[in-house]
Each structure stands twice: as structure tokens, then as C-alpha cells.
Amino acid sequence: MTEKANIAVVGTGWWATTAHLPALIAHPRVGKIILVDINPEAGRKAAAKYNIPASQVFTTVAEAKAAYPDLQGAIIAVTHHAHTKAAMDSLEQGLHLLIEKPMTIHARDAWAICEKADAIGKKILMGYTFPYLAHIIKAKQYIDEGLIGEIEYVACSMSSITYDLLKGHPEKFEPPTGYVVTGPTQQTYSEPLVAGGGQSVLQVTHLAALMFHLAPELRAKTVSAFTNNLEAKVDVVDAFTVRMNTGALAIVGSTGNIGMGDAGSVEVHLHGSKGRILVDGFTGEMFMRLHNGREEHIPRKDPGYPGDVPVDKFTEIILDGAEPWFPGKTNGLYTVELLEAALRSAEQDGMPVQIADLYK
Ligand SMILES: NC(=O)c1ccc[n+]([C@@H]2O[C@H](COP(=O)([O-])OP(=O)(O)OC[C@H]3O[C@@H](n4cnc5c(N)ncnc54)[C@H](O)[C@@H]3O)[C@@H](O)[C@H]2O)c1
């Protein structure tokens, strides 16, 4: 097949220049790469690093599509509060979307994006990564085969080294070799009006999406939560309790304050009527124990970080009509619902929040 996907990257900051652009450039099925950033300097810097002609750099998606009518998809990699506008602008131009996490801050916005995409027949892939790992694919296969039965209880826990980002110190997060083009700005993950939250929207979003991917029948119904900002303006430590639509119960917790160099954990432990299964996206571990005594264990071994896979899956959606692994309307939306309800609950000292109330 010689057909190639023409893709715009909307938001050319830290993550786009670190993960998406190298993946696009290396991909044999990607044709034109278009850059869009409201900050022209950000677009220029990314273009210079990756030898993209200035004629392919824009400040709006509308201008990009006008200049390149054969554009087919957009990768939304802007700051959290800008996701909704960037996604809507791109749908306006008739593009399929790969949206970075979290899909949006508010469930109503995520729902509106999904409805618009459906109305024009475009697909949404969420930019999650952990479920592409082999040990997690194995766990999902067992769960889909019904080995652990009906999910009754889920324990999710994530610890990661994000505290400096949440406090507005991206320079402390810089790898020894330096940022590829740029790091996130001071505000990206620390200012509530830009970030829309802290560890919850930056990291728990991965954890919750992994749970909803492994057990897609679950959707939060009621959430009660506490958060602690430590010395940041946004949440750093989170403890949520969730009642699902199926009656299953979940606890979802996280901290961004572990020591540099610590790989941390992103652990989803599902307990069903016939057994339990645990996966950890950071350590590579998978453990299954069924009520009938069967056990299976994949021991800890660094599984790497599949940051380039979303681009590959996105090209399959554009060129082959493939279905998204993490669709906006289920995986993206359900995750936003849980996080928005949790942050609302935490503001009210743990008062239970009904998901239905997010839409009133
Ligand atoms: N999947 C992962 O592992 C992973 C890792 C890091 C970041 N991310 C996600 O990537 C996204 C971007 O994060 P980042 O750290 O690169 O942020 P950043 O602040 O470094 O870059 C964001 C860029 O978006 C631009 N922008 C803002 N609003 C815009 C708009 N309306 N239209 C066009 N451009 C706009 C900004 O000018 C900036 O250049 C976030 O959603 C973040 O959570 C994902």
C-alpha cells in the first residue's frame, strides 16, 4: 500500500516534540506532517528540529487545512484546558483525532466532542500507552475470556515522579541529556487554570483509563474523594472511592511525590467472582490467581514506555479504518467523568458526587 496519512500536530510543546514528532517522522505510512501551535515560536522551534518546511507551520488548524486540504488527522497535544477547543477546531476541519490525556477537564466537553465526531463520522483515539504493553495485553485477553468472572472490586494505585512538575519546576524534571526541543512551561502542570488539576489529570488519568480498558463494562456512578496538594497549587496525593454502574467498587489512589530515579507503579488489581488479576504498567508485572487455584505470574522486568505506538495506531485508523483501542466515547469520557467527579468531591471534603450531576 502506498497511501500515506497526512497528520497535523496541534500543540508542539514538550510531549509532541519528544514522542509524537519522532514517531511520525519514523513512520513509513505517514506523509505530510503539519505543525499547529498558537505560539508561532513553538511551531518554528519544532519545525527546525525536525526539518519541517516553514510552509507547513501554522497557528490555527483552519489555516492548515486550507493550505493542505488532504490533511486527514490531528494529534491534540495542547495544555489540558485547551484540549476542548483544539479538538473541536480540528473536528470542524473534518479530521480524525488522537487526543492526549486527559481527554478534557469536564465530562460535558468530552461528551460534546464525541457527539461532534460521531455526527461527521470521525474517530477518536485517546493517547494512552500502558495497555499496548505485552503483559497488559495478556491480562486483557484473560479478562475478556471471562477467567476472573464478574468484576466486584478494583484497587488502582499509581506513584510517579511528577511533584516538581506539579510545583512548577519543569527544569528539575529535565533529563540529563536535556529536553529534545523544549520542556513543559512552568504553568503547564502547576497552574489550575492551565492544568485543570494536578496528579489526577496528569497521572491518575492513565491509571483510570487502564482500569476502564481492562474492564470496559465499568463506568463510575458515584465518587467520593480526598486530595492533598502538599506544597503545590494542584493535587499531588489522591484517594478516591468509586461505586460503578455495575455495583462493583473501586479505590483509586496516587502520589506524585516519590524520589527521582524511582520507576514508581501504575497498578490495576481487578478482583472478580472467579479470581483476581494484577498488572503494573511501570514494573511489567502481571499476576493472576483464580479461585480454582490456577496461578500465572509474569515477573517484574522494565517493559519500556510505548510512547510511539499511539501514532502507529492512529495511522491504522486513518488509512485502514481500524477501530480505536481507546475510543473517546468510552475510555476517554469515562476517565474524565471519574476525575471531574473526584475533584468536585474533594472540594466538598469528600461529599459523594453523582456522575449524572456532571451533566446538569
Ligand atoms: N502520554 C504521555 O505519556 C504524556 C506525557 C506528557 C504529556 N502528555 C500530554 O501531552 C499534552 C501536552 O503536554 P505538554 O507537556 O507537551 O505541554 P506544553 O505546555 O509543553 O505544550 C503545549 C503546547 O500547546 C500549545 N497550545 C496551547 N493551546 C493551544 C491551542 N488552542 N492551539 C494550538 N496550540 C496550543 C502551547 O503553545 C504549547 O506549545 C498534555 O495533554 C499532556 O498531559 C502525555
The ligand as an SDF file (V2000), in Angstrom:
LIG
                    3D

 44 48  0  0  0  0  0  0  0  0999 V2000
    1.0590   10.1970   27.1100 N   0  0  0  0  0  0  0  0  0  0  0  0
    2.0280   10.6620   27.8720 C   0  0  0  0  0  0  0  0  0  0  0  0
    2.7990    9.8950   28.4170 O   0  0  0  0  0  0  0  0  0  0  0  0
    2.2010   12.1480   28.0160 C   0  0  0  0  0  0  0  0  0  0  0  0
    3.3780   12.6640   28.5660 C   0  0  0  0  0  0  0  0  0  0  0  0
    3.4840   14.0410   28.7230 C   0  0  0  0  0  0  0  0  0  0  0  0
    2.4470   14.8730   28.3340 C   0  0  0  0  0  0  0  0  0  0  0  0
    1.3090   14.3330   27.8180 N   0  0  0  0  0  0  0  0  0  0  0  0
    0.1720   15.1960   27.4200 C   0  0  0  0  0  0  0  0  0  0  0  0
    0.5290   15.9590   26.2800 O   0  0  0  0  0  0  0  0  0  0  0  0
   -0.2220   17.1780   26.2810 C   0  0  0  0  0  0  0  0  0  0  0  0
    0.7230   18.3510   26.0740 C   0  0  0  0  0  0  0  0  0  0  0  0
    1.5700   18.4530   27.1890 O   0  0  0  0  0  0  0  0  0  0  0  0
    2.9950   19.1800   27.1030 P   0  0  0  0  0  0  0  0  0  0  0  0
    3.7390   18.8300   28.3200 O   0  0  0  0  0  0  0  0  0  0  0  0
    3.5960   18.9300   25.7730 O   0  0  0  0  0  0  0  0  0  0  0  0
    2.5680   20.7250   27.2120 O   0  0  0  0  0  0  0  0  0  0  0  0
    3.4340   22.0070   26.7620 P   0  0  0  0  0  0  0  0  0  0  0  0
    2.9850   23.1330   27.6310 O   0  0  0  0  0  0  0  0  0  0  0  0
    4.8800   21.6710   26.7010 O   0  0  0  0  0  0  0  0  0  0  0  0
    2.9780   22.2470   25.2560 O   0  0  0  0  0  0  0  0  0  0  0  0
    1.6570   22.5990   24.9300 C   0  0  0  0  0  0  0  0  0  0  0  0
    1.7180   23.4110   23.6250 C   0  0  0  0  0  0  0  0  0  0  0  0
    0.3500   23.6410   23.2200 O   0  0  0  0  0  0  0  0  0  0  0  0
    0.2870   24.9700   22.6940 C   0  0  0  0  0  0  0  0  0  0  0  0
   -1.1210   25.3790   22.7410 N   0  0  0  0  0  0  0  0  0  0  0  0
   -1.8710   25.7210   23.8140 C   0  0  0  0  0  0  0  0  0  0  0  0
   -3.1440   25.9640   23.4310 N   0  0  0  0  0  0  0  0  0  0  0  0
   -3.2070   25.7640   22.0900 C   0  0  0  0  0  0  0  0  0  0  0  0
   -4.2410   25.8200   21.1250 C   0  0  0  0  0  0  0  0  0  0  0  0
   -5.5150   26.1340   21.4620 N   0  0  0  0  0  0  0  0  0  0  0  0
   -3.9490   25.5420   19.8340 N   0  0  0  0  0  0  0  0  0  0  0  0
   -2.6690   25.2190   19.4670 C   0  0  0  0  0  0  0  0  0  0  0  0
   -1.6510   25.1560   20.3470 N   0  0  0  0  0  0  0  0  0  0  0  0
   -1.9100   25.3950   21.6460 C   0  0  0  0  0  0  0  0  0  0  0  0
    1.2170   25.7680   23.5820 C   0  0  0  0  0  0  0  0  0  0  0  0
    1.6090   26.9720   22.9460 O   0  0  0  0  0  0  0  0  0  0  0  0
    2.3670   24.7810   23.7720 C   0  0  0  0  0  0  0  0  0  0  0  0
    3.3660   24.9320   22.7740 O   0  0  0  0  0  0  0  0  0  0  0  0
   -0.9800   17.2130   27.6070 C   0  0  0  0  0  0  0  0  0  0  0  0
   -2.2870   16.7550   27.4040 O   0  0  0  0  0  0  0  0  0  0  0  0
   -0.2240   16.2160   28.4680 C   0  0  0  0  0  0  0  0  0  0  0  0
   -0.9690   15.6320   29.5070 O   0  0  0  0  0  0  0  0  0  0  0  0
    1.1910   12.9950   27.6200 C   0  0  0  0  0  0  0  0  0  0  0  0
  1  2  1  0
  2  3  2  0
  2  4  1  0
  4  5  1  0
  4 44  2  0
  5  6  2  0
  6  7  1  0
  7  8  2  0
  8  9  1  0
  8 44  1  0
  9 10  1  0
  9 42  1  0
 10 11  1  0
 11 12  1  0
 11 40  1  0
 12 13  1  0
 13 14  1  0
 14 15  2  0
 14 16  1  0
 14 17  1  0
 17 18  1  0
 18 19  2  0
 18 20  1  0
 18 21  1  0
 21 22  1  0
 22 23  1  0
 23 24  1  0
 23 38  1  0
 24 25  1  0
 25 26  1  0
 25 36  1  0
 26 27  1  0
 26 35  1  0
 27 28  2  0
 28 29  1  0
 29 30  1  0
 29 35  2  0
 30 31  1  0
 30 32  2  0
 32 33  1  0
 33 34  2  0
 34 35  1  0
 36 37  1  0
 36 38  1  0
 38 39  1  0
 40 41  1  0
 40 42  1  0
 42 43  1  0
M  CHG  2   8   1  16  -1
M  END
$$$$
